[in-house]
Structure formats: C-alpha cells, structure tokens
Amino acid sequence: MSDIKIAIPLHGKMAARAFHQPFFRQKLAEGSLKPLYFLSPYYYRALTFDPTQYFELQVEQYDAQYNRHFLLQQLRMLRRFVIVTETTDMRFREMIETKLFDATLPGMAAQMIYVSALRRIPHIGRFLAWLEKRMYPTHAHDEYFAQQNVDCVLTPGMGNYNFWNEGNFAREAQRKGIPAFAAITNYDNIVNMGYRGFNPTCLAVWSRQMADEVIKLHEYPAKKLEVVGAVQYDRYLQPLTMSREEFLTSIGLDPVKKTVFFAGGVNVNHYFEIYRIFVEQKERLWGGDFNFIVRPQPHAKLLDAPGWQVVEKLFVDAGVYVSNPGVVDANGSRTQEIRIDLGMDDGPDELNYLLRYSDVLVNNFSTMGLEAAICDLPTIHIGYDAYTFGVKFGVTTGFQQRMTHNRRPLRLKASKVAKSDQQLLAFIEQYLNDRSFDREDRHEYAVSECGELDGMATSRLTDMIKSRMK
C-alpha cells in the first residue's frame, strides 16, 4: 500500500510547533502518511528545504485578495465576534479602542451597533462562512494539488480568526474533491477565535470538554469529530535524554538549588516587576538561594520593544538564565527562532526540560499554565498589575483573568492567583516546601483540557484520518 500524501499548511508558530515537530513527523511516517508541507513565506524563505516535500504557502495572494475587498474584511471581522463569549466581547471592545481616535464618532457608533446586533443573530456564523466561500473563492494551490497527487489535507484550526490562510487552503482542496481534515492547536481556539471558515471532513479535538464546546458554539455535527488529545503535547510524555542535574548544569545553573521559572506575556512592564522581585529583592525568597529562569513570550510585540532589550540585559547581567526562543542572530536573522518553531533539531526542546525540571512556574495566565499542569509543575499566576499608566487594558492581568478559558473552575483550582508581590512569594514558598500541593487538581485540569495524557494523540489523529479516507 502506498503512502497517503497529506498536505499541511503551516503559517503561525503554534501550528508549526504542533505539526512539524520530529515526534509528529515520525508518527506520520509510522502511519504511512507522507506530509507535504506548505510553509508561510516567513518560514519557507528562511531555510533550505527538500523541494519534493516543502512548498511555499501562497500567503501573499491571500493577503492581496483580502486587502482588495472591503466586504471580505467585514465578513471576517464579523466571524471573529459571532461566537459570543466573555473573551470575544472584550476583543470587540479592544478593536473599537484601536480605531477610536482615527475614525469618526458616527462611524464608530454605527459599527458598534451593527456588529453588536448581527453577532447575536442565530446561525449568523454559518451564513457568513457560506457567503465568504461563495463570493471569494481562491485557487492559489490548485496546481500543487494536481502535480503532487495530494490525497488529503490537514489544517491547524478551522479557518477561524488567525487561521484565515489555512481556511482558504482547505476550501481550495475541497473544491477539488480532496478531503480536508482539521485539528485544533490551542485549548482556547473554540471559545476565543470566532466562527469556523469551513466544514472539515473530520475535526480532531483534544477532549470531551472541547467537543461539547464546538458542538454548542459552532453548531458542529458530532459525527464529524473525534477526541484524539493534544498532538503537540505528546512530547511531554516522552523520556528526556538529560537528567535534571545534567540539564541545569548545561545552562549554567546549580542543580542542588530550587529552580523558579517565569514565563511571561507581551506586556514588558511585567518583566520589570519580575526583575524587581526576583533580582533586586531576591533575599525575600529563600534568602536569595535559588535558580531563576526567565522565558519571554516569542512575539514581536515584546521582543521588538526597546524596553525588552533593556530588561533582558539586566537579567543576563544579574546571572539570570534567559531562555529566549525569539533571539535574533548577530546579523539580524531569526534563523534560530525558526529552527525552534519547526523542530529542525533532534532531541527534546529546551521548554520540555524547563517544564519538567523546574520546581515552580510563575505565569500570566498563558497556555504555559496548561503545559505546566501536564508536567505536574506547580503554577502561580500573577493576578495584579504593578504598572498600569499608559498600558492598554488588553495586555493587563485584569483582561487575562476575564477571558473565558481562564475563568474555568478547574484551571483556577489547579493553580494559585497572586494578588500582590507578598502573596506571590508566599505561594512560591509553599510550593517549594511541598511540590505535592494541588497535584491531583493539576492532573484533573490537564485531563479536562487535553483528554488522555498517554503520548498517543498523534497516533489517534493518524488513525482518524486513515479511517475517514476509506
């Protein structure tokens, strides 16, 4: 039996880190699936790839079409907000804020009224997706599908917000009679990223909770989805090649000491607060006798900010280990970051080691909190903002705490939320003294979001695809 040729479009970081990791590619091969990767120009033009297996995703064609058609822009904007949750309510207000000082007041008032009205009409999402499909078809990859004899497509997401390109790719395949499968790549996509852009042949979701959400919010048929688990987290269930002592020594830290790991968001102010607490006033915690690791969010909003460059140097000069997946080479290239995104190097990635060998995680309500729960790493979320003047609400902890997925009872039960620096240090002390606190709650939360934690999600995904191809 010949391999099934499966075309996979990869545009964003989360998709790349889910569907191009060595473990994922290995499981595809074991399942007789041959991936043909269509990479965004950002990735495709940065490295040299095998021309028989890698192609450029025609993002520029998609962008040109989007920029030409005002109605298409409106359809996608509406699709983003027709899934009515606390998060999409706040994102709508955030969008209004960004336009407020450049638009006329009557214009803004009209947009607020019509979006608020339309987004609550029953079945409006289904109509908007149908209208976009009929009015704005694309054919950017038709020749590739024919030339490569593509058997099926696998997309991250369902063509909703931040996945427009993948949605176009899937619809092109479907117009050619090619089955288009989809898999969710982040736990908040269903509730936070708007209505889907196409109907997959079958949708792979993480858990029963996620299945219930997509059926309810997206009016998605239960017979066209399967619970497979979180593909990108299979790697956390695999053995590591270095011991804790070996890893910490390799990054210049003392394996005898406890290790505090801070993984931040895009608000650079939070890093200065962390520097104040854990460097300038480090004696407040265990007499200052601990390892400290900082990992910035790999996003241009943070990494391109002058403030980050200043605080990164402060951390490094103080002996803090900065695990920066978005580091820029001396010549201005992001080659290292791209290699990390695409999993081009063999062996476990650094984040895998950090989550499994640290003693406590300090976080800002990001996905990292879920990854920590999978790895049984105690987590404390910062629930206060030390500096708010001139800061948009969308990057504050107040915004994060109101997001739909961050308010789930199990998420809050599995971690601590510090409302002051004193409380933050007290929670860290508690976990450093006894890591077993909240262990059962962490596991329950991880299972609720990810389903089975057995390292077999990728295998279940390949089985789903092959069974639906028959």
N, C-alpha and C positions, 0 to 999 in steps of 0.2 A: 504494500500500500504506500503510495507516495505521500509526502508531507503536505499538510494543508497550508497554503500560503495565506498568511493573515497580515493585512496592512494595518499599521498602528500609527496614528498621528500624535506627535508629541510637541506641544507648544510651551507649556509652562513648567515650572520647577517641580510642582507636586506630581504632575503626570510623568515627567522624566524620572523622578526618583521612585516612582511606583513601577513603571513598565519597562525600564531599561537597566535595572539592577542585575548583576550577574546571576543571582539566585533565580530571578524571574525568567531570564533568558534560558537558563539551564532547564527549568521546569517546562518551558515551552518545547524545547528540543526533545525532552523525555516524552512529551505528549504528542510527538510527531506534528508539531506546529512550527512552521518556518516564518519568523517575523520579517516583514518588510517595513522598515521604519521611515516615516515621513517627518523629518525634523524641521522645526522652525528655522528661519534664516539665522537667528542668533546662535543656535547650536550647529547647524549644518555648515555654515561658513567659517566656523572657528577651528575645526579639526578636519583631518583627512579620514574619510570613511570608505568602506567597501562599496563601490558603485553598484554592485549587484544586489545589495541589501539595504542601502540607505539612499533616500531621495529627499529633495527639498520640499517642504510643505509650502504651498503657494499662498502664503500669508499676504503678500503684497497685492495680489489680485483681490483677495477678500477685503482688504482694507480699502482699496480703491473703490470697490463697489459700495461699501458702507459709507464712505465719505461723499459719494455722488448722490445718494438717495436719502433725503430728509425723512421720508416715510419709514424707510427701513430703520433709521436711527430711533424713531419714535416707537416702532413695533418692539424693538429690543429693549428700549427703556421700560416700556410697559410690562414686557415679560419678566423683567427683573423684579418688579414690585407686585405682581398679581398673586404670588404666594404670600398670603398675609400672615406675618409673624411679627413678634416684637423686633426682631433684627431688621426685617425689610422695612418696617415702619421707621426705624432710626436711620437706615441707609437712605430712605427717601428724603428725610429731613436734612441729612448730610449733603445730598445732591442739591437741594434747594439752597443751602448755605453757600456752596461753592459758586453758585450762579447769582447770588443775591445782589452783589454790588456791580455786576456787569449788565444785568437785564433791567427792563422797565418794571415798575411795580405792577401795572396792569398785566403785563406778560407773565410775571411770576405768579400772580394771583390766579390767572387763567389756568396755568399748568398745574398748580396745586389742586384746583377744583376738579379739573377733568381727570387727572391721574387718580385722585382720591376716589372719584366716583367710579371710573372704569375698573379699577383693580378689585372691586368688590362685586362685580357682576358675575353670577355663576357661570362657569365653563369658559370664561373670557380667555384664559391662558391657552386652551385648546384652539380657540378661534384665531388668536394672534399667531400661534405657531403655524397653523394651516395657511393663513394669509401670507406669511413670510415665505413659506415653501412654494406657494403658487406664484407669487409676484416676483420673487428674487432668486430664481434657480442659479446655481453655479455649475461650471463644467471644468474646473481647474485641473482635475486629476483623471479625467475620463481616459485619456491616452495611457496614462500609467497603469490604470486598472486593466486595460486590454493587453498592453505589452507584457505585463508581469503575470498575467493569468491569475489575478487575485481571486481567492476563493471566498474570503470573508474579511470583515473589518472589525477591529476592536478599538473603541474610543474611550478615553477617560471622560467621565461625565456624560450628560445627555444633551449637549448643545445649549446649556443654560448660561447664565452670566459667567464670564471668564472662560467659557468653553465654546464661544461662537465659532471659532475656526474648526474645531472638532465636529461641531454640528453640521457645518457646511460639508465637510469631508464625508460624514456618514450619509447625508442626503444624496450626495453625488453617487455614492456606492449603491444606495437603494434604488436610484433611478436606473441603474444598470443591472438591477436584479441581484445584486450582491448582498448577502445577509450582513447586517451591521449590529454587532453586539456592543454593549456598553458596560463599564464597571465604574462604580463610584470611587473617587480617590481621596476624599476627605469626609470626616464624620459630620460636618456641618453643611455639606453641599445641598442636601434635600431641603432644609429649612431656611437657608440663608441666600441661595444663589438663583432664586427665581424659577420660572417655569421652563420645562424642557423644550428643546428645539426639534426633536424628532422622536419617533417611537422605535426603540431598539427591537431587534429580533428577540433578544432576551437581555434582561438587565441583571447584573451581578451586584448584590448589596451585601453589606457587612453582617447585619444582624436582623433579628425579628423586629426590633425596635425601628430600624431603618426601613424595613419592608412595610411596616404599618404606616410610617410617615409618607412614603412615596405613594402608597395606595390612596391615602387620605388627601394629601396636599396636591398631588399631580394627577389624580384620577387614573392611576396606572393599574392595568389589569394584573391581578395576582398570578395568573397563569403564565405571564411573560416575565417573571422574575425568579431568581433563585438566591438563597442565602449562602454565600461562599466564604465569608470572612474578609478581613482586611489584607489584601495581597501584599502591600508594601511593608506590613509589619511581620511577615513570615520570618524576616531576617533576625528579629529579636528572639526568636525561638530556636535559633541555630547556635551551635557551640562557637565560642570565641577561640582565637588562636593564641592570644596572650593572656597571661594571668593578670590579676589586679596589680600585683607588685611590678610585673614587667611593664604593663601599660603606663602606670603612673610614673615610673622611673623614666620611661621613654620620653615623656613630655616635661621632665624636669621637676616633678613633684615628689613628695615624701610619702611612700605607701604606708608608713606607720601612722600618719595623721588622718583624721577625718577629712572628707572632701565635700565642700559646699559648691554646688553647681548653679549658676544663674543663667537662665536662658531668657533673653529679653524680647521686646517687640520693636516697633518702629519709632516709638517716642524716645528721642535721645535724652530727654530730661530724666527718664528713669535710670539711665546708666550713671548719670552724675550723682543721683541719690544713692545708688548702689555703691559707687566709689566712696562716698562719704561714710556709709555704714561699715562696709567690709574692708576698707583700706585705711582711711583716716582714723576711724574709730574701731579698728579691728579688735582691740583689747576687750570690747564689750561682749565678745563671743569667745568663750573658751580661752580667755586670756590671749587671744590672737593666734593660738597654736592650731591652725587648720590650713588645709589646701583650699585655694579659691580659684574657680574656673568661670570665665565669662564667655558666653556664646551669643553674638549678635544675630538678630534676625537677618537672613540674607536677602535684603530688599533694598533697592536703590533709595527709597525714602529715608532710610537710615544711613546706609553705607556711603552715600554721596554727600551727606550732610557734613559741613565743616566741624560741627560740634562732635560728631563721632570720631573724626580723626584726632581731635584733641583728647577726648576721654580714652580712646584706645591707647594712645601714647602714655597717658597717666597710669593706666592699668599695667601695661608692659613694664614701665619703669619701676613699678612697685612690686614686680615679681609675680603678678597675676598671670595665669595661663589664659590667653585669649584664643579660643577655638573659633576661628573666623572662616566659615565656608565661602565667604564672598570676597576673599582677599584679592587685591589687584596686583598683578606682577609689576616688576620694576619698569617694564616698557608700556604699562597701561593696559595690558591684556588681562582678561578674566579667564584664561585657559584653565587654571587650577580649579576655579569655581565650576566651570563647565564639566570638567572631568569628574568632579564630585557629583554633580547633578546626574550625569549619565552613568555613574558607576563604572568608569572605564578602568579602574584599578582593581585587582583581585583582593580578596580578603574583606573582613568586616570594616565598615566605615567608622570614622572616629566617634560619631554621635552614638553609635551602637555601644562602644566602650564606655562613653561618658554616662549613659543612662544606666548601665549595668554595674559600674564600679564606683559611682558617686554614692554619697551617704544621704544627701537630701537635695531636692531641687527647689529653687526659688524661681517663680514664673509669673507672667502677666496674663493668665487665662488663655494661653495659646494651645495649639494642638500638642505641644510638648508635654502638657499635663497628662494627656491620654497615653502618650508613648511611655511616660514615666510609670503610669499605673500598670501597663503591660509588663514592664520590667521590675515591678514591685519597688519602685523608688518613691519614698515619701515626698509629697509636694506641698509647697506653701505658695499660694497666690497673693500677690501684693494688691490689696484692696483699697489703697489710698494713693493720692497724687500729691507729692511734696511741692510741686511747682505747677501752677495752672495758668498763670497770666500769659496771655497771648497764644495759648495752646488750643487747638480745635478739639471740641468735645469728642470727636470720632477717634482720637488716639489716647483718650484718658481711660483709667481703670473704671470710671463710672459707666462709660459706654460699654466696655467689655463685660461688666457684670450684669448688664441688662440684656445681653444677647441671648436669644432663645436657648441655644445649646449650652450656654454657661450657667443657666438657671436650673438645669436638671438636678433633681434632688440627689441622685447618686453621685454626680460629679462633685457637688458641694460636700457630700458626706465622706467622699474618698480623700479629701484634702483639707487644708486649713486656709482661711482667708484672713490675712493680717490687715488690720485697720490702722496700724501705726508701726513705727520702727521698733518700739518696745515690744509690741506683740509679735512682730516678725522674728525678733531674736529669741523670744521665749519659745515660740513654736519650733524654731531650729534646735534649740537646746533639748526640747522634749524628744524630737526625732533622733538626734544624735545620741541621746542617752538610751533610747529604746526604739529601734527601727521597726519593731513589730506593731507599733501603734497604727491603727487604721488599715492593717494588712488585708483583712477579709473584705473591707469596704473597697479597697483599691481593686482587688480581683473582681468583685461583683460589678464595679463600674466598668472595668475594661471589657468584661464579657458582655455587658449590656450594649456597649457600643460596637464591639468587634466580632461578636459571636464566638465561635470556637477558637481558642488560642492553642492550636496544636501545630502551627507551622505548615499547614496543608491547604491554606486558602488558594494559593496559585494552582495547586493540583485540582481543586474543586472547580476553579474557573475554567481550566482547560477541559475538564470533563463536561462542564456545562456547554461549552462551545461545540465540542465534538458531538454531543448527544443531539443538539439542536440542528446540526448540519445534516443529519441523516434524513 
